Amino acid sequence: MTRLNPELKKLINWARQAPAAHETPIPPWFAARVASHWCAGAPNGLFGTWQKAISGSAWAAAVVIVLGLALITVQKLQTNSTYDVSPAYQVVSTELVP
């Protein structure tokens, strides 16, 4: 058998004597209250304006990326050969713009 360090034995004995931890239940609707508090605390003034502008530009960038990926996908699906890499503006001029 392996011998335990005396300090480790002390810690094990103290852990055995410790009272059991009691978990307090989370109050009902706690998550809803936290979310409503977080949403209601929107900053006002110049910082809030900048925050909204940055958030809006992030969404706009995401839309541009998704549309670009859709355009590339349409272009790749229409190729006739492996070496046919026609420019994306041809797809736009023939498919999207009448």
N, C-alpha and C positions, 0 to 999 in steps of 0.2 A: 504494500500500500504506500501511497505517497503521503508525505507529511505536509500538512498545511502550515502556512506561516501563522504564528500566534496572533498577529494583528488581523489577519483574514478570519481566523476563528472568532475573534471578538466581534467583528463586523457581522458575521453570519448569525451569531447568538443575538446580537442587537436587532437584526432584521427579523428574527423569529418572534421577538417580544414586541415588535411594533404593532400598533393597532391597525386594523384593516381600513383601507381608504374608502370613504363614502363618496360616491358620485352623486352630485346634485343634478336633478333632471333639468333639461333645457326648457325654459318657459314656452308655452304655446305661442305661435306666431312670431317667434324670435327673428327668424330669417326675414320675414316680411317687414318687420319694424326696422331692421338694420338696413334693408334695401331702400325703404322709403326715406329713411334718414339720410342715406348716402345720396339719393337722387335729389332730395330737397336742398341739399347743401351745395348747390352749384355756385361757383364763385361769380361775383358780379364785377363790373368795372372793366378795366382794360385787360386784366388777366383772363377774365371770362370770355371776352371777345376773342382774344388770341387763341384760347383753348378751343372755342367753337370753330374758328377759322381753320386751325390745324386739323381738327377732327373731320371737318367737311372736306378738306383737301385730301385727307387720307382715304376717305370713301370715294372721292372722285378718281384718285389714282387706282384704287382697286377696280373700279368700273372700267377704266381704260385698259388695265391689264387683262381683265376677263374678256373684253371685246377684242383685244389684240390676239389673245389665245384662240378665240373662236374664229377669227379671220385666218390665222395660220392653219388651224385645223381644216377649215373649208378649202384652203389652198392646197394642203397636202392630200386631201381626199380627191381632188380633181386632177392631180398629175397623172399623165399617161405613161410616163417612163420614170425610171429612177433618177435620170439626169435632167429631167424637166423641172427647173426651179424658176418658174415665172414670177415676176415681182407681185407684191401684194396689191399694188394699185390696179392691176389688171382684174383681180378678183373683185375689188371694190367697184370698178367701172362696169363690169359685166353683171355682177350679182346684186349689189346693193343700190346702185344708182341707175334708174331707168334710162 
